[in-house]
Amino acid sequence: MAAATAAASTTTPSSRLLLHPRAAAAPSPTHHHLLRRHATPSPLPLRHRAVHAAPVRAWSDSVTPFNFGDDDDGGDDHPREECGVFGVVGDPEASSLCYLGLQKLQHRGEEGAGICAAGDDGELKSVTGLGLVGDVFRDKARLESLPGQAAIGHVRYSTSGPGGPNLKNVQPFLAGYRFGQLAVAHNGNLVNYTALRAKLETQGSIFNNSSDTEVILHLIATSLSRPLLARICDACERLAGAYSLLFLTADKLFAVRDPFGFRPLVMGRRPNGAVVFSSETCALDLIDAVYDREVAPGEVIVVDRRDMSVSSACLVPHRPRKSCVFEHIYFALPNSIVFGHAVHERRTAYGRALAEESPAPTADVVIPVPDSGFYAALGFAQASGLEFQQGLIRSHYTGRSFIQPTQAIRDLAVKLKLAPVRGVIQGKSVVVVDDSIVRGTTSSKIVRLLRDAGAREVHMRISSPPVVGRCHYGIDTPSEGELISNKLDIEGVRKMIGCDSLGFLSIDKLHSIYGEEANELCDACFTRNYPVPLPEPVPELVSAFED
């Protein structure tokens, strides 16, 4: 049976990895900020039967320190998109273009980044690290170590946990099995990951990290189908949940999207004929690639870098499209086209509808919560005939604040990130428009900030319905017990955050903006109508996983 090898992710002697002796030395004082390079199939055998992988050299380096953890100063209270993917095939500067594309997708993941490239010699090499894209690749030698005409890249957020971000979970993952090397970058979340992993482990597979993406590599490696396209389809038929995937081999790049189309994935072309894939079109624009089309739900596109031929196949039987509406509400950049719609136009439409549904007749001025509330606030102002002003200024350079010994200091820390423009606010009745309320912590601090700046009244307007359910398809959201709208009605939320009035965009009004396309949206965070329900736990599999 085939066996795969997973990417090395640490250099500590206690690791299960079979590292080159030089890499197994004692970790440096900054060992928690690591960067890794792989030039061969990685050393940990994902074991099935008695197949062994040869040891491989590994290097470690440190990147610019980047602090992680919960933001106690309340600077952001939005759900977090966990990943962004980017790929290029057919360009001699593929890894550099991938680097630029990841920079443009940085908003989709700020805790880790990586690039894997296929050299002209057929060898796949990767560099991954913790931190921002610019931190991971600050040393230009890192990009120069990734030659070739094809590359895939990934940015990610990690699900918070006691250990914080883990280098071993940073993608792309590079693996080796009996048919060669294979790299993968994944945006989404597999709801049946626990059961799949437990089953694979009972069959002898060994896992190197806690990412659900590694399951996909195991399923491909153990599939009996041929060729690789068939193995990928065979693996994906066993997956449940959201996945937009890029696979890279020595001579091909595969782009795959789940049958429901939860997460976005688009295709474009550069003037020289290179084919580009990205989570958002804004990254295509940056590298002068022209948007071609979406990767359709349930589709796999194969690009052969030897002759640049492009072919398409149906991955699995079609399902009703269920595209994540939060991509339009918050995640995507406003200059992107996502699911066939210009994001800034969708957000402006939300604001207009919000003004119709929840007007503020006594208001003098409309201001956005920067940056994602801008276009909704603009639409609200246009529909209501009110003045639009930038009454809050966001600083993008503050980082995180750790020295907060008292509540008073913690409350002041929010001003590091949001500063009021007193001339816009003082003495006025203000409508402040944000895209969502999750826990309510940021909203309450914004209300206090505006009152302290002299606002006579503060009317909070939210350009989405109340968030009452967790996302299981690739968004890092709090538990339902932490969602303020899951615990309180609208009046209760208003009292909690301290504003004079509060209005949400209703789910019916949101659907009316999309018309017939409303049935193609995943809005489970507002309705708890989950397109792919969570599987029932299988006791013997769960116990095997926990052991």
C-alpha positions in Angstrom: 0.0 0.0 0.0 1.2 3.5 -0.7 2.7 5.6 2.0 3.1 9.4 2.2 5.5 11.6 4.2 4.5 14.8 5.9 6.4 18.0 6.1 8.9 18.5 8.9 7.7 21.2 11.3 10.1 21.5 14.2 13.7 21.0 15.1 13.5 19.9 18.7 15.1 16.5 19.6 12.0 15.3 21.3 10.0 15.5 18.1 8.8 12.4 16.4 10.3 13.6 13.2 13.3 11.8 11.7 15.5 14.9 11.2 19.0 15.3 9.8 21.4 15.3 12.8 22.3 19.0 12.1 18.7 20.0 12.5 18.2 18.0 15.7 20.3 20.3 17.7 19.0 22.2 20.8 16.4 24.8 19.8 17.4 28.5 19.8 15.8 30.9 22.4 13.4 32.0 19.7 12.5 28.4 18.6 8.8 29.3 18.8 9.2 31.6 15.7 10.5 29.1 13.2 10.8 28.9 9.5 11.2 25.7 7.6 12.5 24.7 4.2 11.9 21.3 2.6 13.7 20.2 -0.6 12.7 16.5 -0.5 9.7 14.5 0.8 9.5 15.2 4.4 10.8 12.9 7.0 7.9 11.6 9.1 6.4 8.5 7.5 2.6 8.6 7.3 2.7 4.9 7.8 0.6 2.3 6.1 1.8 -1.2 6.3 5.7 -1.5 6.5 6.9 1.3 4.3 9.8 3.5 5.4 10.9 6.9 4.4 14.5 8.0 4.3 15.7 10.7 6.6 15.9 14.2 5.1 17.8 17.3 5.9 15.9 20.2 7.5 16.9 23.7 8.3 15.6 26.1 10.9 15.7 29.8 11.1 13.9 32.5 12.9 11.6 35.1 11.4 10.8 38.5 12.8 8.9 38.0 16.1 5.2 38.2 15.8 2.9 38.0 18.8 -0.2 35.9 18.9 -3.0 35.2 21.3 -6.3 36.7 22.3 -6.5 40.4 21.8 -7.4 41.5 25.3 -7.6 45.1 24.4 -10.7 44.4 22.3 -9.3 45.7 19.1 -11.2 43.2 16.9 -14.4 41.3 17.5 -15.0 39.8 14.1 -15.0 36.2 12.9 -11.7 35.3 11.3 -11.2 33.7 7.9 -8.7 30.9 8.5 -7.0 30.7 5.1 -6.1 32.1 1.7 -4.5 30.2 -1.2 -2.7 31.3 -4.3 -1.0 29.5 -7.2 0.9 30.2 -10.4 1.9 27.9 -13.2 3.8 28.8 -16.4 5.9 31.7 -15.2 9.6 31.7 -14.5 9.0 34.0 -11.5 6.2 31.8 -10.0 7.4 31.9 -6.4 7.9 35.7 -6.5 4.4 36.2 -8.0 3.1 33.8 -5.3 4.7 35.9 -2.7 3.0 39.1 -4.0 -0.3 37.3 -4.2 -0.1 36.1 -0.6 0.7 39.7 0.4 -2.6 40.8 -1.1 -4.4 37.9 0.7 -2.8 38.7 4.0 -6.2 39.7 5.5 -7.3 36.1 5.2 -4.6 34.9 7.5 -1.8 36.6 9.5 -0.3 33.8 11.7 1.6 31.8 9.1 2.6 31.6 5.5 4.4 29.4 3.1 5.2 28.7 -0.6 6.0 25.5 -2.4 7.6 25.6 -5.9 8.3 22.9 -8.5 11.7 23.4 -10.0 12.7 22.6 -13.6 14.4 19.5 -12.3 11.1 18.2 -11.1 11.9 18.6 -7.4 9.4 20.4 -5.1 10.8 22.7 -2.4 9.0 24.7 0.2 9.5 27.4 2.8 7.0 28.0 5.6 7.0 30.1 8.7 5.1 31.8 11.5 4.2 35.4 11.0 3.2 37.7 8.2 4.2 37.0 4.6 6.7 39.8 4.7 8.3 38.4 7.9 8.5 34.8 6.6 10.2 35.9 3.4 12.1 39.0 4.6 15.3 37.3 3.6 15.3 37.3 -0.2 17.3 34.1 -0.1 14.2 32.3 0.9 12.4 33.2 -2.3 15.5 32.5 -4.3 15.5 29.0 -2.9 12.2 28.3 -4.6 13.0 28.3 -8.4 10.7 27.0 -11.0 7.7 27.8 -13.2 5.0 26.6 -10.8 4.2 27.4 -7.2 1.4 27.4 -4.6 1.1 29.4 -1.5 -0.9 29.7 1.7 -1.7 32.2 4.5 -3.6 31.1 7.6 -5.0 31.9 10.9 -4.8 29.1 13.5 -7.6 28.1 15.8 -6.6 29.4 19.2 -5.4 26.9 21.7 -3.1 26.5 24.7 -0.1 26.0 22.5 -0.8 28.9 20.2 0.2 28.8 16.5 2.2 25.7 15.5 4.7 25.7 12.7 3.8 22.1 11.8 0.3 23.3 10.8 1.6 26.0 8.4 0.9 25.1 4.8 1.6 24.2 2.0 2.2 20.7 3.2 4.8 18.8 1.1 4.6 15.1 1.1 6.1 12.1 -0.7 4.6 8.8 -1.6 5.3 6.1 -4.1 4.3 8.1 -7.1 6.4 11.2 -6.2 6.0 14.4 -4.3 2.8 16.3 -3.7 2.1 19.6 -2.1 -1.3 20.9 -1.0 -2.8 24.3 0.2 -6.3 24.2 1.7 -8.9 26.9 2.5 -11.9 25.5 4.4 -12.7 23.0 7.1 -13.6 19.3 7.1 -16.5 18.5 9.4 -15.7 14.7 9.3 -12.0 15.2 10.0 -12.0 13.5 13.4 -13.6 10.4 12.1 -11.4 10.2 9.0 -8.3 10.7 11.0 -9.2 8.1 13.6 -10.0 5.5 10.9 -6.7 6.2 9.2 -4.8 5.9 12.4 -6.4 2.6 13.2 -5.1 1.4 9.8 -1.6 2.4 10.7 -1.3 6.0 9.4 0.9 8.4 11.5 0.0 12.1 11.6 2.5 14.9 11.9 0.2 17.8 12.9 -3.4 18.7 14.0 -4.5 20.2 10.7 -7.4 18.6 8.8 -5.5 19.1 5.6 -3.2 16.2 6.4 -6.1 13.8 6.1 -6.4 14.7 2.5 -2.8 13.6 1.8 -3.4 10.3 3.6 -6.5 9.6 1.6 -4.7 10.3 -1.7 -1.7 8.2 -0.7 -3.8 5.2 0.3 -6.2 5.4 -2.7 -6.0 2.5 -5.2 -7.2 4.7 -8.1 -4.9 5.8 -10.9 -3.8 8.4 -12.1 -3.4 11.2 -9.6 -6.5 13.0 -10.8 -8.5 9.9 -9.9 -6.8 9.6 -6.6 -7.7 13.2 -5.8 -11.4 12.6 -6.8 -11.4 9.4 -4.8 -10.1 11.3 -1.7 -12.5 14.2 -2.0 -15.5 11.9 -2.3 -14.8 11.0 1.3 -14.6 14.6 2.5 -17.5 16.5 4.1 -17.3 20.2 4.6 -15.6 23.1 2.9 -12.5 22.9 0.8 -10.8 25.0 -1.9 -7.6 23.2 -2.6 -4.5 23.7 -4.7 -2.2 20.6 -5.4 1.2 20.8 -6.9 3.3 18.1 -8.4 6.5 18.1 -10.5 4.5 18.8 -13.7 0.9 19.7 -12.8 -1.2 22.1 -10.7 -4.6 21.0 -9.6 -7.3 23.4 -8.4 -10.3 21.8 -6.6 -13.5 23.2 -5.0 -16.0 21.4 -2.9 -19.4 20.6 -4.3 -21.2 23.3 -2.3 -18.7 26.0 -3.2 -18.4 27.3 0.4 -15.1 29.1 0.0 -14.1 31.1 -3.1 -11.5 30.1 -5.7 -10.9 31.9 -9.0 -8.8 31.5 -12.1 -7.0 34.1 -14.1 -4.3 34.5 -16.8 -1.2 36.7 -17.1 -0.2 38.3 -20.4 2.5 35.7 -20.9 -0.1 32.9 -20.7 0.6 31.8 -17.1 -2.4 30.5 -15.3 -3.2 31.8 -11.8 -5.5 30.6 -9.0 -6.5 32.7 -6.0 -9.0 32.9 -3.2 -9.8 36.5 -4.3 -9.5 38.5 -7.6 -7.7 41.4 -5.8 -4.6 39.2 -5.9 -4.9 38.6 -9.6 -5.1 42.4 -10.2 -1.8 42.9 -8.3 0.2 40.7 -10.7 -1.5 41.8 -13.9 -3.6 38.7 -14.3 -7.0 38.9 -15.9 -9.9 37.3 -14.1 -11.2 34.4 -16.2 -13.8 32.6 -14.1 -14.6 30.8 -10.8 -13.5 27.3 -10.2 -17.0 25.8 -10.2 -18.3 24.0 -7.2 -17.4 20.3 -7.5 -14.8 21.0 -10.3 -11.2 20.1 -10.6 -9.0 22.1 -13.0 -5.7 20.6 -14.1 -2.9 22.7 -15.6 0.0 20.8 -17.2 3.1 23.1 -17.0 4.8 21.1 -19.8 2.4 22.3 -22.5 0.2 24.7 -20.5 -2.9 22.6 -21.4 -5.9 23.2 -19.2 -8.5 20.5 -18.6 -11.5 20.2 -16.3 -13.4 17.4 -14.7 -16.4 17.0 -12.4 -15.1 16.1 -9.0 -18.2 14.7 -7.4 -22.0 14.9 -8.2 -23.3 18.5 -8.0 -24.8 19.8 -4.8 -26.9 22.9 -4.3 -24.5 25.8 -4.2 -23.9 27.3 -0.7 -21.5 30.1 -0.9 -20.4 31.8 2.4 -22.3 35.1 2.6 -19.7 36.4 5.1 -17.2 36.6 2.3 -19.3 39.6 1.0 -20.1 40.9 4.5 -16.7 41.0 5.9 -13.9 38.7 4.8 -13.1 39.7 1.2 -11.5 42.9 0.2 -13.9 45.4 -1.3 -12.0 45.5 -4.6 -12.5 41.7 -5.2 -15.1 39.9 -7.2 -16.3 37.0 -5.1 -19.0 34.5 -6.2 -19.5 36.6 -9.3 -20.3 39.9 -7.4 -18.2 43.0 -6.7 -17.8 43.0 -3.0 -18.0 46.8 -2.6 -21.4 46.8 -4.5 -22.8 44.1 -2.2 -21.8 46.0 0.9 -23.2 49.3 -0.4 -26.5 47.4 -1.1 -26.5 46.1 2.5 -26.2 49.7 3.8 -29.0 51.0 1.6 -31.3 48.1 2.8 -30.3 48.8 6.4 -31.3 52.5 6.1 -34.7 51.4 4.7 -35.2 48.8 7.4 -33.7 50.6 10.4 -33.6 54.4 9.8 -32.2 56.9 12.3 -34.4 59.9 11.8 -32.7 62.1 14.5 -29.1 61.4 13.2 -26.8 64.1 11.8 -24.0 62.1 10.4 -23.1 58.5 9.4 -19.6 57.1 10.1 -18.2 53.6 9.4 -16.2 51.3 11.7 -13.1 51.0 9.6 -12.3 49.3 7.5 -15.0 46.7 6.6 -17.9 49.0 7.5 -17.0 51.7 5.0 -19.2 50.8 2.0 -22.2 49.8 4.1 -22.0 53.1 5.9 -21.7 54.8 2.5 -24.9 53.0 1.3 -26.7 53.9 4.5 -25.8 57.6 4.1 -26.8 57.6 0.4 -30.2 56.0 1.1 -31.0 58.2 4.2 -29.7 61.5 2.8 -27.3 62.0 5.7 -23.8 63.3 5.7 -21.1 60.6 5.4 -17.9 61.2 7.3 -14.8 59.3 8.4 -15.3 59.7 12.2 -13.1 56.9 13.3 -9.5 56.5 12.2 -7.9 53.0 12.5 -4.2 52.6 13.1 -2.7 49.6 11.3 0.6 49.8 13.0 -0.1 49.3 16.7 0.3 45.5 17.0 -0.9 44.0 20.3 -0.9 45.6 23.7 0.3 43.4 26.6 1.0 45.7 29.5 -2.5 46.3 30.8 -2.4 46.0 34.6 -5.8 47.7 35.2 -9.2 47.8 33.5 -8.7 51.6 33.0 -5.5 50.9 31.0 -7.2 48.2 29.0 -10.0 50.5 28.1 -7.5 53.2 27.0 -5.7 50.6 24.8 -8.6 50.6 22.3 -7.6 54.1 21.3 -4.4 52.7 20.0 -6.4 51.2 17.2 -9.4 53.4 16.8 -9.2 57.2 17.2 -12.3 59.5 17.0 -12.3 62.6 14.9 -13.9 65.0 17.4 -14.8 67.6 14.8 -17.0 65.1 13.1 -18.6 63.7 16.3 -18.8 66.3 19.0 -22.3 67.5 19.7 -23.9 65.3 17.0 -26.2 62.4 16.8 -24.1 59.7 15.1 -25.0 56.6 13.2 -22.0 54.2 13.4 -22.2 51.3 10.9 -20.3 48.0 11.4 -20.5 44.7 9.5 -21.3 42.4 12.4 -21.4 42.0 16.2 -20.0 38.8 17.5 -19.2 39.0 21.3 -20.1 42.7 21.6 -16.8 43.7 23.2 -15.6 46.0 20.4 -19.0 47.5 19.9 -19.3 48.6 23.5 -15.9 50.2 23.5 -16.7 52.0 20.3 -19.9 53.4 21.8 -17.9 54.6 24.9 -15.2 56.1 22.6 -17.8 58.1 20.7 -19.5 59.3 23.8 -16.2 60.4 25.3 -15.5 62.3 22.0 -18.7 64.3 22.6 -21.4 62.4 20.6 -24.9 63.5 21.6 -26.4 60.2 20.5 -24.9 57.0 19.2 -27.0 54.8 16.9 -25.4 51.5 16.0 -26.4 49.9 12.7 -25.1 46.4 11.7 -25.1 45.4 8.0 -25.8 41.8 8.7 -28.3 39.7 10.8 -27.4 38.7 14.4 -24.8 36.0 14.5 -26.3 33.1 16.5 -24.5 30.0 15.2 -20.9 28.8 14.9 -19.4 28.3 11.5 -18.1 24.8 10.7 -16.8 25.5 7.2 -13.6 27.4 7.6 -14.2 30.4 9.8 -12.8 30.7 13.3 -15.9 31.8 15.4 -16.4 31.7 19.1 -18.6 29.1 20.8 -22.3 29.8 20.7 -22.2 30.6 24.4 -19.9 33.6 23.6 -22.1 35.0 20.8 -23.9 37.9 22.3 -26.9 37.6 20.0 -27.3 34.0 20.9 -27.8 35.0 24.6 -29.7 38.3 24.3 -32.4 39.8 22.1 -31.8 43.0 20.2 -32.9 45.2 23.1 -30.6 43.2 25.4 -27.7 43.6 23.1 -28.4 47.4 22.8 -28.3 47.7 26.6 -25.2 45.7 26.8 -23.2 47.8 24.3 -24.7 51.0 25.6 -26.0 52.7 22.4 -29.1 54.7 22.0 -30.6 52.5 19.3 -29.5 49.3 17.5 -30.6 47.9 14.2 -29.5 44.8 12.3 -30.1 43.9 8.7 -32.8 41.2 8.8 -32.2 37.8 7.2 -35.2 38.5 4.9 -33.8 41.8 3.8 -30.4 40.2 3.2 -32.0 37.5 1.0 -34.0 40.1 -0.9 -30.7 41.7 -2.1 -29.7 38.5 -3.7 -33.1 37.6 -5.1 -33.1 34.0 -6.5 -29.5 33.6 -5.6 -30.4 33.7 -1.9 -30.9 29.9 -2.0 -27.3 29.6 -3.0 -25.9 31.3 0.1 -24.7 29.6 3.3 -26.1 31.7 6.1 -25.9 29.2 8.9 -24.2 31.7 11.2 -27.5 33.6 11.1 -30.0 30.8 10.8 -28.3 27.6 12.1 -29.4 25.9 8.8 -26.2 24.0 8.1 -25.9 22.6 4.6 -23.5 19.9 5.7 -24.5 18.8 9.2 -21.9 17.6 11.7 -21.5 13.9 11.6 -22.5 11.9 14.7 -19.5 10.8 16.7 -18.4 7.2 16.1 -17.4 6.0 19.6 -14.7 3.6 18.5 -13.2 6.1 16.1 -13.3 9.0 18.6 -11.7 6.9 21.3 -8.9 5.9 18.9 -8.4 9.5 18.0 -8.2 10.6 21.6 -5.8 7.8 22.5 
